[in-house]
Amino acid sequence: MAMNGMVGAAGGSRQRADYGGSLKYRGQPGGMGAFRGVKALKRGRGVFAGKCLKTPGKAYNMNWIAGTLLESTAMQLHMLKSKLHQACITHADVSYEGSIGIDTELVEAVALYPFEKVLVANVNNGARFETYVIPEPFGSRRIVLNGAAARMGVVGDRIIIMSYCWVDESIVREGKHRPRALRLDEHNEPIHRIPTAPTTEEIASMIEG
């Protein structure tokens, strides 16, 4: 028995569409069968696989719809994006509005951005806290804890500054995601040169020192 349904049309209106057949999956018409039919489309099976769904003046390719549904549910992973390893706190100002000040040259070297959220780990006392980046003068090598963050460390403490991003799982599996990482000495000078496009080996060497 033919079954009518509702499908979006141009201009945001919704019109009746004749599917020309029962929405069923494994012999179950309508209801959960319709939902399972969508799942079947993702696997390239079911009564609509390879067919076109027609509405007045429009035709929807069901393979394209199934592919779009599958792409929209692709998993993303929360991955390391930027890292300044063993940075040394040079200043702390509890009276200033909260943030962490970082030498602009170091900010650019690891692809951080002004006001970007970062996770900071204090190697000396084990404290971990979140704040945001503000740029300090280029080449100054200043690492400054401001506001409440100034209570989380003192001048001379070594800290790790990290930011993260969401990455498609497929990109991670293909080895295309490469975080920018830089290891610093006690004067906040890079132990290694700052590469413009680091390889996996360069990233490892920067972290290991």
N, CA and C of each residue as an Amber inpcrd file, in Angstrom:
protein
   627
   0.8490000  -1.1930000   0.0000000   0.0000000   0.0000000   0.0000000
   0.8760000   1.2300000   0.0000000   0.5550000   2.1960000  -0.8670000
   1.3450000   3.4280000  -0.9440000   1.1870000   4.2180000   0.3320000
   2.2500000   4.9480000   0.6710000   2.2440000   5.7050000   1.9130000
   2.6780000   7.1310000   1.6300000   1.8890000   8.0980000   2.1120000
   2.2390000   9.4980000   1.9350000   3.0400000   9.9950000   3.1200000
   3.9530000  10.9710000   2.8800000   4.7660000  11.5320000   3.9470000
   5.0040000  12.9900000   3.6950000   5.7180000  13.6570000   4.6030000
   5.9770000  15.0830000   4.5060000   7.4510000  15.3000000   4.2040000
   7.7570000  16.0920000   3.1860000   9.1340000  16.3840000   2.7990000
   9.2610000  17.8690000   2.5770000  10.3710000  18.4940000   3.0570000
  10.5860000  19.9310000   2.8850000  10.6930000  20.2820000   1.4160000
  10.1200000  21.4110000   1.0210000  10.2150000  21.8780000  -0.3560000
  10.7570000  23.2850000  -0.3570000  10.9250000  23.8750000  -1.5470000
  11.5070000  25.2070000  -1.6750000  10.6820000  26.2250000  -0.9140000
  11.3870000  27.2610000  -0.4010000  10.7010000  28.3330000   0.3040000
  10.2820000  27.9700000   1.7050000  10.7480000  26.8280000   2.1830000
  10.4630000  26.4420000   3.5580000   9.1010000  25.7990000   3.7450000
   8.2690000  25.6920000   2.6740000   6.9590000  25.0590000   2.8140000
   7.1320000  23.5520000   2.8370000   6.1310000  22.8680000   3.3390000
   6.1840000  21.4050000   3.3860000   5.0290000  20.8550000   2.5700000
   5.3050000  19.9200000   1.6640000   4.2970000  19.3900000   0.7750000
   4.2520000  17.8750000   0.8960000   3.0820000  17.3390000   0.5130000
   2.9160000  15.8920000   0.4990000   3.7880000  15.2780000  -0.5840000
   4.3280000  14.1150000  -0.3030000   5.1010000  13.4020000  -1.3090000
   4.6250000  11.9620000  -1.3670000   4.4870000  11.4390000  -2.5530000
   4.0720000  10.0560000  -2.7220000   5.3280000   9.2030000  -2.8370000
   5.5930000   8.3810000  -1.8330000   6.7750000   7.5510000  -1.8490000
   6.6430000   6.3810000  -2.8280000   5.4440000   6.1020000  -3.2490000
   5.2410000   5.0490000  -4.2390000   5.5050000   3.6560000  -3.6950000
   5.4370000   3.4910000  -2.4290000   5.6550000   2.1670000  -1.8550000
   5.6770000   2.2530000  -0.3480000   5.5550000   1.1320000   0.3100000
   5.5100000   1.1310000   1.7710000   6.9120000   1.3600000   2.3350000
   6.9950000   2.2590000   3.3320000   8.2520000   2.4540000   4.0360000
   8.4350000   1.2650000   4.9650000   9.2800000   0.3680000   4.6120000
   9.4300000  -0.8000000   5.4630000  10.8700000  -1.2830000   5.4440000
  11.2330000  -1.9330000   6.4820000  12.5590000  -2.5110000   6.6240000
  12.3890000  -3.8120000   7.3710000  12.8790000  -4.8760000   6.7670000
  12.6950000  -6.2090000   7.3390000  11.2230000  -6.5090000   7.5720000
  10.3770000  -6.0690000   6.6180000   8.9690000  -6.4400000   6.6380000
   8.1210000  -5.6320000   7.5740000   8.6650000  -4.5410000   8.1610000
   7.8800000  -3.7610000   9.1120000   7.4630000  -2.4460000   8.4730000
   6.1790000  -2.2690000   8.1310000   5.7250000  -1.0350000   7.5080000
   5.5970000   0.0840000   8.5370000   5.9660000   1.3140000   8.1080000
   5.7570000   2.5020000   8.9370000   6.4740000   2.4280000  10.2760000
   6.1080000   3.3320000  11.1970000   6.6400000   3.3320000  12.5560000
   8.1400000   3.2200000  12.6040000   8.6440000   2.3230000  13.4760000
  10.0810000   2.1210000  13.6100000  10.6810000   1.5690000  12.3370000
   9.8330000   0.9420000  11.5110000  10.3330000   0.4450000  10.2320000
  10.8630000   1.5770000   9.3820000  10.1840000   2.7550000   9.4370000
  10.6320000   3.9050000   8.6740000  11.9770000   4.3940000   9.1820000
  12.1260000   4.3910000  10.5070000  13.3970000   4.8270000  11.0870000
  14.5160000   3.8740000  10.6910000  14.2070000   2.5750000  10.7630000
  15.2230000   1.6030000  10.3710000  15.5390000   1.7070000   8.8830000
  14.5460000   2.1500000   8.1040000  14.7860000   2.3330000   6.6770000
  15.8490000   3.3770000   6.4250000  15.8490000   4.4530000   7.2320000
  16.8880000   5.4690000   7.0990000  18.2440000   4.8720000   7.4200000
  18.3100000   4.0390000   8.4750000  19.5640000   3.3800000   8.8180000
  20.0190000   2.4590000   7.6880000  19.0470000   1.8240000   7.0190000
  19.3920000   0.9490000   5.9080000  19.9870000   1.7420000   4.7600000
  19.4630000   2.9670000   4.5510000  19.9950000   3.8080000   3.4820000
  21.4740000   4.0860000   3.6990000  21.8630000   4.2770000   4.9600000
  23.2650000   4.5500000   5.2540000  24.1450000   3.3940000   4.8290000
  23.5740000   2.1890000   4.8800000  24.3440000   1.0050000   4.5010000
  24.1310000   0.6340000   3.0290000  23.4010000   1.4890000   2.2860000
  23.1910000   1.2290000   0.8690000  22.1570000   0.1680000   0.5920000
  21.2790000  -0.1110000   1.5740000  20.2460000  -1.1330000   1.3750000
  18.8820000  -0.5070000   1.5900000  17.8420000  -1.3170000   1.5530000
  16.4900000  -0.8270000   1.8000000  15.7730000  -0.4920000   0.5020000
  14.4860000  -0.2170000   0.5840000  13.6540000  -0.0680000  -0.6040000
  13.9840000   1.1860000  -1.3990000  14.6530000   2.1950000  -0.7750000
  14.9130000   3.4320000  -1.4920000  16.3400000   3.5520000  -2.0030000
  17.1880000   2.5600000  -1.7330000  18.5810000   2.6590000  -2.1440000
  18.6790000   2.8530000  -3.6530000  19.3390000   3.9270000  -4.0740000
  19.5450000   4.1810000  -5.4940000  18.3650000   4.7890000  -6.1950000
  17.2350000   5.0470000  -5.5040000  16.0420000   5.5800000  -6.1480000
  15.9240000   7.0710000  -5.8910000  15.0070000   7.7040000  -6.5800000
  14.7440000   9.1260000  -6.3960000  13.3970000   9.3150000  -5.7230000
  13.3420000  10.2130000  -4.7730000  12.1070000  10.5590000  -4.1000000
  11.5740000  11.8340000  -4.7570000  10.3750000  11.7810000  -5.2890000
   9.8570000  12.8920000  -6.0760000   8.8320000  13.7020000  -5.3010000
   8.9470000  15.0150000  -5.3980000   7.9470000  15.9410000  -4.9070000
   7.6430000  16.8680000  -6.0580000   6.5440000  17.6360000  -5.9970000
   6.2230000  18.5280000  -7.1160000   7.3870000  19.4360000  -7.4880000
   7.9380000  19.2220000  -8.6850000   9.0160000  20.0560000  -9.2010000
  10.3880000  19.7080000  -8.6760000  10.5150000  18.6480000  -7.8750000
  11.8110000  18.3010000  -7.3070000  11.9880000  16.7850000  -7.3000000
  13.2430000  16.3620000  -7.3170000  13.5660000  14.9470000  -7.1790000
  14.7780000  14.8330000  -6.2690000  14.7070000  14.0060000  -5.2440000
  15.7900000  13.8400000  -4.2810000  16.4120000  12.4620000  -4.4800000
  17.6990000  12.4210000  -4.7740000  18.3910000  11.1560000  -4.9170000
  18.6450000  10.5700000  -3.5420000  18.1350000   9.3700000  -3.2890000
  18.1970000   8.7860000  -1.9560000  19.6160000   8.4000000  -1.5640000
  20.4590000   8.0460000  -2.5440000  21.8550000   7.7530000  -2.2190000
  22.5490000   9.0010000  -1.7010000  22.2400000  10.1590000  -2.3220000
  22.8370000  11.4170000  -1.8770000  22.3660000  11.7570000  -0.4660000
  21.0460000  11.5580000  -0.2130000  20.5080000  11.8340000   1.1230000
  21.1580000  10.9280000   2.1550000  21.3210000   9.6470000   1.8270000
  21.9370000   8.7120000   2.7650000  23.3740000   9.1110000   3.0550000
  24.1060000   9.5380000   2.0080000  25.4900000   9.9590000   2.1980000
  25.5920000  11.1830000   3.0810000  24.6470000  12.1160000   2.9000000
  24.6360000  13.3260000   3.7150000  24.3670000  12.9980000   5.1740000
  23.4130000  12.0860000   5.4170000  23.1250000  11.6630000   6.7850000
  24.3450000  11.0430000   7.4330000  25.0700000  10.2330000   6.6670000
  26.2390000   9.5560000   7.2090000  27.3400000  10.5580000   7.5310000
  27.5500000  11.5440000   6.6290000  28.5880000  12.5360000   6.8520000
  28.2730000  13.4000000   8.0620000  26.9840000  13.7100000   8.2800000
  26.6030000  14.5880000   9.3770000  26.8120000  13.9360000  10.7320000
  26.9610000  12.6010000  10.7540000  27.1570000  11.9080000  12.0280000
  28.6020000  11.4660000  12.2000000  29.5320000  11.9690000  11.3640000
  30.9290000  11.5980000  11.4750000  31.4770000  12.0350000  12.8340000
  32.2520000  11.1890000  13.4720000  32.7650000  11.4920000  14.8010000
  33.9350000  12.4560000  14.7280000  34.0020000  13.3630000  15.7000000
  35.1340000  14.2630000  15.8300000  35.8530000  13.9710000  17.1350000
  37.1640000  14.1890000  17.1250000  37.9930000  13.9490000  18.2950000
  38.5580000  15.2740000  18.8000000  38.6610000  15.4020000  20.1340000
  39.2070000  16.6170000  20.7400000  40.7170000  16.4280000  20.8460000
  41.4690000  17.1310000  20.0010000  42.8990000  16.8810000  19.8540000
  43.7360000  18.0900000  20.2610000  44.9730000  17.8130000  20.6720000
  45.9180000  18.8830000  20.9680000  46.1760000  19.6960000  19.7070000
  46.1100000  21.0220000  19.8250000  46.3850000  21.9090000  18.6820000
  47.7010000  22.6590000  18.8420000  47.9240000  23.2200000  20.0470000
  49.1060000  24.0470000  20.2900000  49.6640000  23.7320000  21.6770000
  51.0170000  23.8210000  21.7980000  51.6260000  23.5310000  23.0980000
  52.9410000  24.2870000  23.2560000  53.0510000  25.0090000  24.3720000
  54.3210000  25.5940000  24.8030000  54.7660000  24.8060000  26.0240000
  55.8680000  24.0670000  25.8810000  56.2990000  23.1210000  26.9090000
  57.4070000  23.7270000  27.7670000  57.2300000  23.6760000  29.0830000
  58.2230000  24.1440000  30.0500000  58.4790000  25.6550000  29.9510000
  57.4280000  26.4250000  29.6480000  57.5590000  27.8820000  29.6840000
  57.8090000  28.3160000  31.1260000  58.5320000  29.4160000  31.2870000
  58.8740000  29.9030000  32.6260000  58.1070000  31.1870000  32.9270000
  57.4070000  31.2120000  34.0580000  56.6530000  32.4040000  34.4460000
  57.6310000  33.5410000  34.7490000  57.4290000  34.6760000  34.0770000
  58.3160000  35.8290000  34.2890000  57.6700000  36.9010000  35.1530000
  56.3370000  36.9770000  35.1500000  55.6290000  37.9940000  35.9250000
  54.3000000  37.4100000  36.4140000  53.7720000  37.9740000  37.4850000
  52.4550000  37.6080000  38.0010000  51.8010000  38.8630000  38.5700000
  50.5660000  39.1180000  38.1480000  49.8670000  40.3370000  38.5720000
  48.4390000  39.9790000  38.9620000  48.2090000  39.7990000  40.2630000
  46.8980000  39.3720000  40.7340000  45.8450000  40.4570000  40.5590000
  46.2440000  41.7190000  40.4470000  45.2800000  42.8170000  40.3360000
  44.8030000  43.0500000  38.9080000  45.4530000  42.4010000  37.9320000
  45.0590000  42.5870000  36.5330000  43.9390000  41.6150000  36.1840000
  43.1000000  41.9890000  35.2150000  42.0060000  41.0890000  34.8150000
  42.5900000  39.7810000  34.2830000  41.9010000  38.6960000  34.5890000
  42.4370000  37.3620000  34.3620000  42.8210000  37.0350000  32.9370000
  43.9500000  36.3780000  32.7850000  44.4260000  35.9040000  31.4920000
  45.8430000  35.3910000  31.6760000  46.4380000  34.8970000  30.5980000
  47.8680000  34.5990000  30.6000000  48.4950000  35.3620000  29.4390000
  49.4910000  36.1670000  29.7480000  50.1970000  36.9180000  28.7140000
  51.3400000  36.0830000  28.1650000  51.4460000  36.0410000  26.8380000
  52.4850000  35.2360000  26.1840000  53.1350000  36.0760000  25.0800000
  54.4520000  36.0250000  25.0230000  55.2140000  36.6860000  23.9610000
  54.5620000  36.3950000  22.6030000  54.2800000  37.4520000  21.8440000
  53.5980000  37.3030000  20.5550000  54.3460000  36.3640000  19.6160000
  55.6660000  36.3660000  19.6520000  56.4290000  35.4720000  18.7820000
  56.1540000  34.0160000  19.1040000  56.0310000  33.7100000  20.3920000
  55.7240000  32.3380000  20.7940000  54.2800000  31.9870000  20.4710000
  53.3860000  32.9660000  20.6280000  51.9760000  32.7540000  20.2680000
  51.8550000  32.3440000  18.8030000  52.5380000  33.0740000  17.9380000
  52.4640000  32.7900000  16.4970000  53.1730000  31.4880000  16.1530000
  54.2370000  31.1540000  16.8840000  55.0140000  29.9590000  16.5680000
  54.2010000  28.6840000  16.7140000  53.2660000  28.6670000  17.6710000
  52.4780000  27.4490000  17.8930000  51.0090000  27.6360000  17.4990000
  50.7370000  28.6790000  16.7110000  49.3920000  28.9030000  16.1450000
  48.3270000  29.1150000  17.2210000  48.6820000  29.8440000  18.2720000
  47.6710000  30.3080000  19.2240000  47.0750000  31.6130000  18.7190000
  45.9590000  32.0260000  19.3130000  45.2910000  33.2570000  18.9160000
  44.9620000  34.0900000  20.1550000  44.9780000  35.4090000  20.0210000
  44.5580000  36.2510000  21.1480000  43.1470000  35.8690000  21.6070000
  42.9670000  35.7690000  22.9070000  41.7040000  35.4320000  23.5560000
  41.3080000  33.9620000  23.3910000  42.2010000  33.1370000  22.8400000
  41.9080000  31.7060000  22.7320000  42.0020000  31.0480000  24.1080000
  41.0960000  30.1360000  24.3660000  41.0990000  29.3870000  25.6240000
  42.2930000  28.4380000  25.6700000  42.9750000  28.3950000  26.8190000
  44.1000000  27.4870000  26.9900000  44.0050000  26.7820000  28.3460000
  44.5950000  25.5940000  28.3840000  44.7610000  24.8530000  29.6310000
  46.2150000  25.0000000  30.0460000  46.4330000  25.3840000  31.3190000
  47.7930000  25.5910000  31.8210000  48.0510000  24.6020000  32.9610000
  49.1970000  23.9160000  32.8900000  49.5930000  22.9830000  33.9440000
  50.9080000  23.4690000  34.5500000  50.9260000  23.6360000  35.8740000
  52.1270000  24.0930000  36.5690000  52.9510000  22.8740000  36.9780000
  54.1590000  22.7730000  36.4180000  55.0140000  21.6170000  36.6900000
  55.4880000  21.6160000  38.1410000  55.6530000  22.7860000  38.7380000
  56.1980000  22.8820000  40.0970000  55.2040000  22.4800000  41.1900000
  53.9330000  22.9010000  41.0520000  52.9810000  22.6130000  42.1340000
  51.8080000  21.7330000  41.7070000  51.7650000  21.3430000  40.4340000
  50.7170000  20.4400000  39.9620000  49.3890000  21.1020000  39.6570000
  49.2930000  22.4190000  39.8360000  48.0280000  23.1200000  39.5690000
  47.7050000  23.1010000  38.0800000  46.4190000  22.9900000  37.7850000
  45.9360000  23.0510000  36.4030000  44.7710000  24.0350000  36.3620000
  44.7560000  24.9170000  35.3670000  43.6820000  25.8990000  35.2790000
  43.4930000  26.3290000  33.8360000  42.2970000  26.8670000  33.5630000
  41.9640000  27.3630000  32.2310000  41.9000000  28.8870000  32.2520000
  42.3550000  29.4950000  31.1910000  42.2630000  30.9340000  31.0340000
  42.3140000  31.2390000  29.5340000  42.6360000  32.4830000  29.1680000
  42.7150000  32.8320000  27.7530000  43.9930000  33.6280000  27.4930000
  44.3830000  33.6630000  26.2290000  45.6550000  34.2540000  25.8310000
  45.5120000  35.7450000  25.5500000  46.4790000  36.5380000  26.0430000
  46.6440000  37.9100000  25.5620000  48.1010000  38.0520000  25.1280000
  48.3600000  38.7440000  24.0270000  49.7300000  38.8420000  23.5180000
  50.5750000  39.8440000  24.2990000  51.8100000  39.4500000  24.5490000
  52.8280000  40.3340000  25.1180000  53.7500000  40.8020000  23.9890000
  54.5690000  41.8330000  24.2160000  55.4220000  42.3710000  23.1410000
  56.2570000  41.2970000  22.4450000  56.3540000  41.4210000  21.1370000
  57.0750000  40.4630000  20.2920000  58.5390000  40.3670000  20.7230000
  58.9900000  39.1370000  20.9980000  60.3780000  38.9130000  21.3700000
  60.7110000  39.2030000  22.8150000  59.7150000  39.5990000  23.6190000
  59.9740000  39.9520000  25.0270000  60.2130000  38.7350000  25.8950000
  59.7570000  37.5800000  25.4640000  59.8130000  36.3090000  26.1910000
  59.0730000  36.3750000  27.5240000  58.0890000  37.2460000  27.5890000
  57.2870000  37.3730000  28.8030000  56.1960000  36.2890000  28.8520000
  56.0730000  35.6550000  30.0040000  54.9750000  34.7350000  30.3100000
  54.3670000  35.2490000  31.6170000  53.1510000  35.7850000  31.5490000
  52.5850000  36.5260000  32.6710000  51.2630000  35.9010000  33.1260000
  51.1720000  35.5830000  34.4040000  49.9070000  35.1340000  34.9800000
  49.1850000  36.3500000  35.5500000  47.9340000  36.5330000  35.1310000
  47.1460000  37.6930000  35.5610000  45.9070000  37.2630000  36.3430000
  45.4340000  38.1640000  37.2130000  44.1980000  37.9130000  37.9500000
  44.2910000  36.6800000  38.8230000  43.2000000  35.9160000  38.8720000
  43.1570000  34.7160000  39.7200000  44.2430000  33.7160000  39.3410000
  44.6190000  33.6920000  38.0540000  45.6630000  32.7590000  37.6150000
  46.9840000  33.0230000  38.3170000  47.1960000  34.2670000  38.7760000
  48.4470000  34.6060000  39.4560000  48.5870000  33.8660000  40.7850000
  47.4730000  33.3380000  41.2920000  47.5170000  32.5490000  42.5210000
  47.9460000  31.1100000  42.2620000  48.0390000  30.7390000  40.9880000
  48.3280000  29.3500000  40.6230000  49.8060000  29.0940000  40.3550000
  50.6340000  30.1330000  40.4870000  52.0650000  29.9550000  40.2580000
  52.8250000  31.2010000  40.6400000  54.1440000  31.0670000  40.7480000
  55.0040000  32.1990000  41.0960000  56.0870000  32.3270000  40.0350000
  56.7190000  33.4970000  40.0160000  57.7950000  33.7380000  39.0600000
  58.8630000  32.6530000  39.2070000  59.2520000  32.0740000  38.0720000
  60.2420000  31.0000000  38.0610000  59.6440000  29.6230000  37.8850000
  58.3380000  29.4680000  38.1600000  57.6870000  28.1720000  37.9390000
  57.6780000  27.8360000  36.4530000  57.7900000  26.5480000  36.1530000
  57.7140000  26.0760000  34.7610000  56.3060000  25.5640000  34.5110000
  55.7340000  25.9780000  33.3930000  54.3560000  25.6190000  33.0730000
  54.2530000  25.0660000  31.6530000  53.1650000  24.3570000  31.4100000
  52.8460000  23.8380000  30.0770000  51.5410000  24.4940000  29.6430000
  51.5580000  25.1160000  28.4770000  50.3890000  25.8380000  27.9630000
  49.8570000  25.0790000  26.7530000  48.5770000  24.6840000  26.8020000
  48.0090000  23.8380000  25.7510000  46.6620000  24.3650000  25.2700000
  46.3890000  24.2020000  23.9940000  45.0490000  24.4610000  23.4590000
  44.6380000  23.2630000  22.6150000  43.3200000  23.1150000  22.4310000
  42.7770000  21.9440000  21.7530000  41.8100000  22.3660000  20.6510000
  41.5290000  21.4360000  19.7470000  40.5610000  21.6990000  18.6850000
  39.8390000  20.4000000  18.3380000  38.6890000  20.5450000  17.6660000
  37.9340000  19.3780000  17.2130000  38.3830000  19.0180000  15.7990000
  38.6760000  17.7270000  15.5920000  39.1860000  17.2490000  14.3060000
  38.3930000  16.0260000  13.8790000  38.0380000  15.9550000  12.5940000
  37.3550000  14.7720000  12.0820000  38.2130000  13.5280000  12.3070000
  37.5640000  12.4550000  12.7250000  38.2790000  11.2080000  12.9920000
  39.0580000  10.7420000  11.7690000  38.4900000  10.9370000  10.5760000
  39.1660000  10.4860000   9.3580000  40.5060000  11.1880000   9.1750000
  40.5800000  12.4710000   9.5320000  41.8300000  13.2230000   9.4130000
  42.8710000  12.6800000  10.3860000  42.4240000  12.3330000  11.5980000
  43.3430000  11.7750000  12.5890000  43.8540000  10.4200000  12.1310000
  42.9390000   9.5730000  11.6370000  43.3390000   8.2330000  11.1940000
  44.3240000   8.2840000  10.0360000  44.1850000   9.2940000   9.1870000
  45.0820000   9.4260000   8.0340000  46.3960000  10.1140000   8.3990000
  46.5460000  10.4860000   9.6580000  47.7880000  11.1010000  10.1070000
  47.9980000  12.5230000   9.6280000  46.9060000  13.2180000   9.2910000
  47.0220000  14.5690000   8.7510000  47.0130000  15.6570000   9.8240000
  46.6020000  15.2920000  11.0540000  46.5660000  16.3110000  12.1150000
  47.9180000  16.3820000  12.8020000  48.5070000  17.5830000  12.8160000
  49.8070000  17.7780000  13.4490000  49.7580000  18.9880000  14.3760000
  49.8130000  18.7690000  15.6730000  49.8140000  19.9090000  16.5980000
  51.1200000  20.6870000  16.4910000  51.0640000  21.9690000  16.8430000
  52.2670000  22.8010000  16.8890000  52.7600000  22.8210000  18.3310000
  53.9750000  22.3670000  18.5630000  54.5230000  22.2880000  19.9160000
  55.9340000  22.8550000  19.9410000  56.2770000  23.4910000  21.0570000
  57.5920000  24.1150000  21.1900000  58.0670000  23.9740000  22.6270000
  59.2730000  23.4650000  22.7980000  59.8800000  23.3410000  24.1310000
  60.7750000  24.5450000  24.3740000  60.6390000  25.1310000  25.5710000
  61.3810000  26.3520000  25.8920000  62.3960000  26.0960000  27.0050000
  63.4440000  26.9510000  27.0370000  64.4110000  26.8610000  28.1380000
  63.9850000  27.7920000  29.2740000  64.8360000  27.9810000  30.2680000
  64.4680000  28.7810000  31.4360000  64.3130000  30.2670000  31.1270000
  64.7820000  30.6860000  29.9320000  64.6200000  32.0790000  29.5110000
  63.5130000  32.2320000  28.4580000  62.7310000  31.1700000  28.2840000
  61.6450000  31.1220000  27.3020000  62.1440000  31.2530000  25.8600000
  63.3710000  30.8040000  25.6550000  63.9140000  30.7210000  24.3100000
  63.6640000  29.3130000  23.7790000  63.2250000  29.1950000  22.5250000
  63.0290000  27.8560000  21.9640000  64.3260000  27.0610000  21.9610000
  64.2550000  25.8180000  22.4300000  65.4380000  24.9600000  22.4340000
  65.8240000  24.6030000  21.0030000  64.8190000  24.4990000  20.1380000
  65.0620000  24.2390000  18.7210000  64.5150000  25.4100000  17.9170000
  64.9270000  25.5100000  16.6620000  64.4070000  26.5480000  15.7830000
  62.8940000  26.4130000  15.6730000  62.2390000  27.4860000  15.2990000
  60.7880000  27.4800000  15.1310000  60.4720000  27.1340000  13.6760000
  60.0010000  25.9040000  13.3890000  59.7110000  25.5270000  12.0010000
  58.3980000  26.1400000  11.5330000  58.3060000  26.4480000  10.2420000
  57.0750000  27.0200000   9.6970000  56.0290000  25.9480000   9.4550000
  56.4420000  24.7380000   9.1200000  55.5050000  23.6220000   8.8980000
  56.1710000  22.3540000   9.4130000  56.0950000  22.1000000  10.7270000
  56.8510000  20.9910000  11.3200000  56.3690000  19.6230000  10.8640000
  57.3190000  18.7200000  10.6990000  56.9850000  17.3260000  10.4260000
  56.7210000  16.6270000  11.7470000  56.2550000  15.3910000  11.6650000
  56.0030000  14.6180000  12.8770000  57.2930000  14.4500000  13.6820000
  58.4150000  14.2300000  12.9880000  59.6980000  14.0600000  13.6650000
  60.1180000  15.3500000  14.3610000  59.8870000  16.4990000  13.7120000
  60.2430000  17.7740000  14.3200000  59.4020000  18.0510000  15.5630000
  58.1090000  17.7030000  15.4910000  57.2420000  17.8900000  16.6610000
  57.7590000  17.0610000  17.8340000  58.1480000  15.8020000  17.5670000
  58.6420000  14.9360000  18.6130000  59.9320000  15.4950000  19.2160000
  60.8210000  15.9940000  18.3720000  62.0850000  16.5130000  18.8760000
  61.8910000  17.7890000  19.6850000  60.9110000  18.6230000  19.3110000
  60.6510000  19.8440000  20.0550000  60.1380000  19.5170000  21.4520000
  59.3010000  18.4960000  21.5550000  58.7430000  18.1210000  22.8530000
  59.7980000  17.4400000  23.7240000  60.6210000  16.5900000  23.1040000
  61.6090000  15.8260000  23.8760000  62.8290000  16.6630000  24.2310000
  63.0590000  17.7670000  23.5060000  64.2270000  18.5880000  23.7830000
  65.4550000  18.0030000  23.1370000
